[in-house]
Amino acid sequence: MHQHCPNFNLVASTQRASDGKWIMTRLRCKSWSCPVCARKNRQTWRNFLSAKLRKISSVWWFGTLTAPAWARSPEKSLASIRDNFDRFMKRLRRVFGKVEYVRVYEVHQTGAFHLHIVICGLAARVHRYMARSGKLGFRVSKANDLGNGWAVNTWWKKTASKCKMGYIAEIKKIPSSEAVGYITKYLTKSAQAFDMPHLRRVQTSRGIGSPKSAGVEIWAVTGHLWGGDIGYQAFVDLDEKRSIPAAYWQREVVYPKDK
């Protein structure tokens, strides 16, 4: 039994450019708060990231960032993360250079927001040195560096704290084959059980991007698919992944008839 988005009652149809076949799909709200669309969103992201991350790097890390201890309410924790994440990333790029990442929000059982991130471009250790300005600097450790080294997890924790995101801050290397699983784990219904206006649940760096609809077809949006509009031809229901024969129109006028 296929489930369809309960919030939209429209369908879209087009004649596929590649083979001339008519295809149709039910429109959906795409909201993470919709149980039907949340499942489809998660699968779309899983398919996209499975192909994309393999092309970008064979080495990935999994990190967690949260608001400080004094900002544990949903509103304060989310505001703290949103306000300080860019500052954290600027410091990270100064040390490690170019990185690519996918980040997702999770709501903890206490109501506080967490941020989980899968990222590439890091190194296991960083070296502390005194810059000409007299300030302490960091760079990726080299083979001839002696002492003054930090594990990347130490740098992550201390830098997150300085950027007001240090209640929980961890980073660890993960098998590249598990990178997608680590991030999509937090796209489940329970992890996404929140409704915050203008909040993107999944965010990526520019090099990764986001899933985009394929093809250049122009879709017609209507309440139903009407037989007369497609010349009473056979068509494909993309949502249910099945072909509807032309004989359907001998007894019906619209599709789907149970909408």
N, C-alpha and C positions, 0 to 999 in steps of 0.2 A: 504494500500500500504506500503510494507516494504521498508525501505531505507537501503542501504548497503554502507560501506566505499568506497569512490570514489578513494582512493589512492592505493589500492591493488587489483590485478586481479587474485588472486590465491584462491584455496579452499583446505581444509584439510579434510581427511576422515579416518575412522578407523572402525573396527568391535568391538563393545562394549563388554567388557569382561563379564559384568553382565548377558546379555541376548543373545549375539551373533548377535544383529541387527547392520546393517551398519548405521553409522551416518556421517553427513558432516556439515561443517561450512565454511563460507567465512572468509578468513583472513582479518584483519583490522590493520590499522596503530597504533591505540590506542592513538593517539595524542589528547590532549585537544583542539587543534586548529582546529581539524576536527569536524564539527557539528554533524556528525553521531556517531563518536567514543566518543565524549564528553558526549552525552546522555547515551551511554552504560556504559562508565566509571562511571558516576554519579550513575547509578542504581546499578552497581556492588558494589560500595562502600557503598551505602545505605543498601543493603541487608546484606553485611558483618558486618557493624557496628551495625545494628539493632540486630543481634544475639550476637555480641561480647560484646558490652558495658553492656548489661543486666547481663552478667555473671561476669563482673569485679566489678561493684559497683552499688549501688542504689542511690548514691549521686554524682552529677556532677556540675561543675562550667563552665561558659563560659567567656573567657577573650579575650581582644584585646590588641595588641602591635603594635606600629608604630615606625618609625625612628624619630629622634629629629627634631625640627623645621627647623634646618639649612640643612637638608638632605631630600628635598621634591621631587627631580627629580626621575624618575623611577630607574635609575642606582644607585644613591646614597642611596635612601631609601631601596632598596633591599640589597645592600651591607652592610648597617648598621645593618639591621635585621639579616642577615646571620652571620655577624661577632660577634654579641653580644648575640644572643639567647642562646647559650650554657652557657655563663657566667651567664645569668639570671637564667637558670635552675639549675645550680650548687648552687646558693644562695637559690633558692626555696627549693631544696632537703635538704639543711642544716637545714632549719626551719621545713619543713613538713615531711621529710622522703621520703618514696617511693611514687611516683605518677605515673599515667598512663595518656597519653594524645593523642589526635589527633589534628593536626594543619594544616591549609590551608592558602594559600595566596589569597589575593584579590587585585585587582587594583582599586584604588579610581578614581573618575571622573577627579581628578587633575593629574592623572598619577602616583601618589605615591603608593607604596606597603604598604598594611596592613597585619598583621598576626592575624588570629583568632584561638583560641584554646579551645577545650573542654577537661577538666581535672578533675580527681578525686584525693582524698587524701588530700585536703586542709581543713582548719578549719576557722570558722567565725572570730576568733580573734587571734592575736599573742601578746606575752609579751616581752617587752624590758628589758634587764638586762645587767649589766656590767660584762664582762668576766674577768677572772684572768689576762689576757693579758692587760687589761685596755681598750679594744675595746668594742663597743656596740654590743650585740648579741640579737638574737631573738629565741623564741621557741613558740610552740603552747600554748595558754593560758590554765591554769588549774583553777579549781573551787576556789582555795584559793588565787589566784593572786589578789593583790590589786593595782590599778593604773597602770601606765606605759603600758597601753594596746593600741593596734592599731587594727582597723578593717582590715580585710584582704585586702580590696580594697585600703586602705591607704598604707599598706606595698607594694602592687603590684605597685601602682603609683610611690612611692619613689624609690623602687628598680629598676624599669624599667628606671627611669631617671638616676640613678647612672650607669646603664648599657648602656646608650646612646640610649634608645628606649622610650623616654617619651613624645612625642608630644601628643599621645593619649594612655592611659593605663587604662584599666578598667577590673574588674572581678566581676562576680555576680553568685549567686547560681541559678540553673535552675531546673525545674521539670525533673526527670530522664527520663520520657517518651518523653521529647522534645529534649534530647541531640543530637540524630542523626539529627533531623531537623535543629538544630542550625548550625551544621557543614556542612551538605550537601546544605544548603542555599547558601553557597559560592562556590559551584561547578557548578553553572549555567553558561550559555554561557557568559553573561555580566560580571560576576565576574572573569571568567577565560579568558577573552579576551586579552591574552598576550602570547608572544612566546619568552621565555628566554631559551637559550640552557642550558642543564644539571640542570634544576630546577625541582625538584619533587613538583608537585602541592599539594599532600597530603603526610604528614609525620606522623608517629606514634611512640610511645614508643615501646620498645621491647615486653612488655606484651600484647600489642594489635596486633601488626603485620600488615599484609596486606592480601588482597584476593589472594588466590592461586587456580590454576586450579585443579579440583578434578580428581581422577582416575590415572591409570598407563598405559593407552593405548598408543601405538605408532601410531602417525598420519602420513599419507602419504600426501605430499603437491604436488599438480598438478595445471595445468591451469583450468581444468574442472574435474568433476567426470565422469569417463568413465564407461559405462555399463559393458563392458567386464572385467574391473578390479574388480568388485564386483559380478561377476557371474550373472548379469542381475537381481539381487534381489531387493526387496523393500528396502527403506532406509528412514531415518528421516532427514529433513532439520532443523537443530537446530535454525537457525536464524529466519526462518519463522514459527517455531513450528508446523510443519505439516509433515505427512507421505506421501511419494511418492510411489505409488504402483508399483509392478513389471511390470504391464502393460505399464508403461511409456516407457520402453525400446523397446516395439514393434514398436514404431514410432520415437524414438529419439536415438541418439548415445551418447550425452553428456548432462550433467546437471551442472549448469543452461544453457539453450540454448540461453538466451538473454545477456550473458556476453560479 
